[in-house]
Amino acid sequence: MVTLLNTVEDKFAREICRDHGDKSDELLEILHAVQHEKGHLSDGALRTIAQALNISRAEIHGVVSFYHDYKREAGAQFTLHICRAEACQAVGADELITEAETLFDVKLDGGGEDVALAAAYCLGNCALGPAVLVNEKLYGRVDKAKIKAIAAQHMAQNS
Amino acid sequence: MSVKIYIPRDSAALSVGAFEVAEGIKAKGGDDVQIIATGSRGMLWLEPLVEVETPEGRVAYGPVQPEDVKSLFDADFLKGGDHKLRQGLTEEIPYFAKQDRLTFARVGVIDRLSLEDYEAHGGLKGLKAALSMTPEKIVEEVLESGLRGRGGAGFPTGIKWKTALAQTSEQKYICANADEGDSGTFADRMLMEGDPFSLIEGMIIGGRAIGAQTGYVYIRSEYPHAIRVMRRAVKAMEDAGWLGQNIGGSDAHFDLHIRVGAGAYICGEESSMLESLEGKRGQVKVKPPIPAISGLFNKPTIVNNVLTLATVPFILSEGAKTYADYGQGRSRGTQPFQLAGDVAQGGLIEMAFGVTIEEIVNEFGGGTRSGRPVKAVQIGGPLGGYLTPEQFSTSLGYESLSEAGGMIGHGGIVVYNDTTSMMKMARYAMEFCELESCGKCTPCRIGSVRGKETLDKIAAGDDVAANLDVLDDLCDLMEEASLCAMGGLTPMPVRTAMKAFPEEFTGPLEKAAE
């Protein structure tokens, strides 16, 4: 028998879809939930979601590639999201980014194994910039010393 | 009896240690203290701001760090004792006292998730009034208040609602746009974290006004804390019977859902947001039809900003006229301004329209934090114009700012000092557009890339005069031929920067810096 679709189901993704009533308008929520648990969106998960929601894989690819949040590959252990929008630029976000790149020896938006740095465009902490978001925790008035301490703290939590 | 201590659990306050401070006070104070989690008062340079209830009123201490806790107890701060961080009675701090707090009346004051506290401070009054009014009467009230969209476009809210009400459809929707992506703005976040029930109340009223029984709040994923608070607030309203079937014992039904964005700035544009709510790419749609006629799932839909909706309960409870008495010209009511960037006293300043830039930046803001002179301010987010100190007498209103070549947008004001390169900021505007364009229309998708390249050529001194012409032409094209404000307004920061600082657009950066 010829199988046109890889039918190996991603059980977790299937479960999440079911939680959302297999409704295609909840696609973003489903993708968030899967990524939150697995760290990224695998081929298997996307295939399962497409089947569950009865939409094409092309449509899902369109959505996943449109939004900055979704990751197709496993990334670093944790990511420091550094705001580089105007208000943080006005208080030295660019300098902080350069310092962080040297400190962690990674490039902004360039991946990394342990620590990755990602540009964020406004974290809503504009009066207390530069702002950094890590694992859903927000930091304000971040400088070189503080970002080092933040990374050390999260690294300790992860290990 | 234990002393009530109010500590914000607003993410900005938490970002500078409010949680650790609260834990420290709890550990040391034990049964003597009762800690109440509020929103932020908006005096962000004083965060974490700890308030102690005394017979005279709440006494503020800030900015408190965990290591200050011991000395606060030593100074008997539970009785309002003197300490180097003591700021006096919170409501007498000039920054706060001078404001017109209508939309933000309860933020920082009440326990953000206590419905009891909410009601004790005037909450649900507007909804209760609305439940005994006809939809037409609610719409009329909102129309009369002069309330306009606080998201940026400034469209009269009442007219939008009237259009949706006139549609005959079994199914209608009301959506709160909480995709607050503009840099320098954080009022939606503060409101959702500090007084979430007011947004929900506004949405229920809006739903009743247009005949919608389902609502969505679309919150950006960069606001994890606001998402958590809103989810808890929805649950609390459901449990109390203010959401769901027969709300407040009436015949009205309303269900509210929280949806989370995925890091696309463009989803703050309403048609893009609606696509995203349907689980699709957040691509901008051509108007007409306008959402009020055909929006979410092709049904009549109202999309309003968080601040717009959260202001509605005040209008219904205090009357349209009370609200309309604030403001100037066609800009009625108040605007929660957000002051950020290189500024000594950044925060949230809710004032009636008509306040000048000078008052906000220099009187409230106290100049720059770095102590350097102000070079320019950008008002209205990444698509807003740059204004120089010579224009600071301009009053803040929809029309007055537009006459000055800017726009009020969502009310964000970012201060830049004299070390800022305006060439760099202009280039950033194009770069941001390139990054966040949904890609649907050519002027935005390709124009932004070409704009960035052309600015690079100018910066390098490459045929400057000709490239300035090209840039000018390109800006014209983007302004006139883009589908939405993303492409259409990106030229605004570029052009205002060039107009105010032409000398920075004449060749290599090093030369301009000399």
Boltz contact constraints between the chains, C-beta under 6 A:
constraints:
  - contact:
      token1: [A, 24]
      token2: [B, 279]
      max_distance: 6.0
  - contact:
      token1: [A, 25]
      token2: [B, 278]
      max_distance: 6.0
  - contact:
      token1: [A, 25]
      token2: [B, 279]
      max_distance: 6.0
  - contact:
      token1: [A, 27]
      token2: [B, 279]
      max_distance: 6.0
  - contact:
      token1: [A, 28]
      token2: [B, 262]
      max_distance: 6.0
  - contact:
      token1: [A, 28]
      token2: [B, 279]
      max_distance: 6.0
  - contact:
      token1: [A, 32]
      token2: [B, 260]
      max_distance: 6.0
  - contact:
      token1: [A, 62]
      token2: [B, 281]
      max_distance: 6.0
  - contact:
      token1: [A, 63]
      token2: [B, 281]
      max_distance: 6.0
  - contact:
      token1: [A, 66]
      token2: [B, 281]
      max_distance: 6.0
  - contact:
      token1: [A, 67]
      token2: [B, 262]
      max_distance: 6.0
  - contact:
      token1: [A, 67]
      token2: [B, 263]
      max_distance: 6.0
  - contact:
      token1: [A, 67]
      token2: [B, 264]
      max_distance: 6.0
  - contact:
      token1: [A, 68]
      token2: [B, 263]
      max_distance: 6.0
  - contact:
      token1: [A, 69]
      token2: [B, 221]
      max_distance: 6.0
  - contact:
      token1: [A, 69]
      token2: [B, 262]
      max_distance: 6.0
  - contact:
      token1: [A, 69]
      token2: [B, 263]
      max_distance: 6.0
  - contact:
      token1: [A, 85]
      token2: [B, 183]
      max_distance: 6.0
  - contact:
      token1: [A, 86]
      token2: [B, 183]
      max_distance: 6.0
  - contact:
      token1: [A, 86]
      token2: [B, 414]
      max_distance: 6.0
  - contact:
      token1: [A, 87]
      token2: [B, 183]
      max_distance: 6.0
  - contact:
      token1: [A, 87]
      token2: [B, 184]
      max_distance: 6.0
  - contact:
      token1: [A, 87]
      token2: [B, 340]
      max_distance: 6.0
  - contact:
      token1: [A, 87]
      token2: [B, 341]
      max_distance: 6.0
  - contact:
      token1: [A, 87]
      token2: [B, 414]
      max_distance: 6.0
  - contact:
      token1: [A, 90]
      token2: [B, 341]
      max_distance: 6.0
  - contact:
      token1: [A, 90]
      token2: [B, 342]
      max_distance: 6.0
  - contact:
      token1: [A, 90]
      token2: [B, 414]
      max_distance: 6.0
  - contact:
      token1: [A, 90]
      token2: [B, 416]
      max_distance: 6.0
  - contact:
      token1: [A, 91]
      token2: [B, 342]
      max_distance: 6.0
  - contact:
      token1: [A, 122]
      token2: [B, 181]
      max_distance: 6.0
  - contact:
      token1: [A, 122]
      token2: [B, 183]
      max_distance: 6.0
  - contact:
      token1: [A, 123]
      token2: [B, 222]
      max_distance: 6.0
  - contact:
      token1: [A, 124]
      token2: [B, 186]
      max_distance: 6.0
  - contact:
      token1: [A, 124]
      token2: [B, 189]
      max_distance: 6.0
  - contact:
      token1: [A, 124]
      token2: [B, 223]
      max_distance: 6.0
  - contact:
      token1: [A, 125]
      token2: [B, 12]
      max_distance: 6.0
  - contact:
      token1: [A, 125]
      token2: [B, 15]
      max_distance: 6.0
  - contact:
      token1: [A, 126]
      token2: [B, 184]
      max_distance: 6.0
  - contact:
      token1: [A, 126]
      token2: [B, 186]
      max_distance: 6.0
  - contact:
      token1: [A, 126]
      token2: [B, 340]
      max_distance: 6.0
  - contact:
      token1: [A, 127]
      token2: [B, 44]
      max_distance: 6.0
  - contact:
      token1: [A, 127]
      token2: [B, 340]
      max_distance: 6.0
  - contact:
      token1: [A, 127]
      token2: [B, 346]
      max_distance: 6.0
  - contact:
      token1: [A, 127]
      token2: [B, 347]
      max_distance: 6.0
  - contact:
      token1: [A, 128]
      token2: [B, 12]
      max_distance: 6.0
  - contact:
      token1: [A, 128]
      token2: [B, 16]
      max_distance: 6.0
  - contact:
      token1: [A, 128]
      token2: [B, 44]
      max_distance: 6.0
  - contact:
      token1: [A, 136]
      token2: [B, 224]
      max_distance: 6.0
  - contact:
      token1: [A, 138]
      token2: [B, 11]
      max_distance: 6.0
  - contact:
      token1: [A, 138]
      token2: [B, 15]
      max_distance: 6.0
  - contact:
      token1: [A, 139]
      token2: [B, 15]
      max_distance: 6.0
  - contact:
      token1: [A, 140]
      token2: [B, 15]
      max_distance: 6.0
  - contact:
      token1: [A, 140]
      token2: [B, 16]
      max_distance: 6.0
